[in-house]
């Protein structure tokens, strides 16, 4: 369910060019699951569309931090090759 709300907010902002409606939708998603990293990535896009680059940066950073805490995303198994 949360994924659908986030996707709808993204569509509202990027396709329908309605960042204010997208902001209302994404705010609802934050109330449901404030630790869902993708929310903040979309929120950053919404703030950028609204011209609020400082809030966009903050949201992006929060999304990045949350995604790093997710077990599946925090596993970096790319070996370093030493020549």
C-alpha positions, 0 to 999 in steps of 0.5 A, a space after each residue: 500500500 505504501 509503495 502505491 501511495 509513493 508512486 502516485 505522488 511521484 506521478 502527480 509531480 512528474 507527469 501531472 505537474 502538480 507538486 502541491 497535490 503530490 506533497 499532500 499525498 507524500 505527507 500521508 505516506 510519511 504518517 503511515 511509514 516514516 522510515 520508508 526510504 523511497 518516500 524521501 527520494 520522491 519528497 526530494 523531487 517534489 521539493 525540487 519541483 516547488 523550487 525548495 532546493 534546501 528541503 529537497 537536499 534534506 529529504 534526499 539525505 534522509 532517504 539515503 540514510 534510511 536506505 543504507 539502514 535497509 539490510 538488502 541495500 546496505 550489503 556491498 559485496 563488490 570486491 575490490 580488485 588489486 592489480 
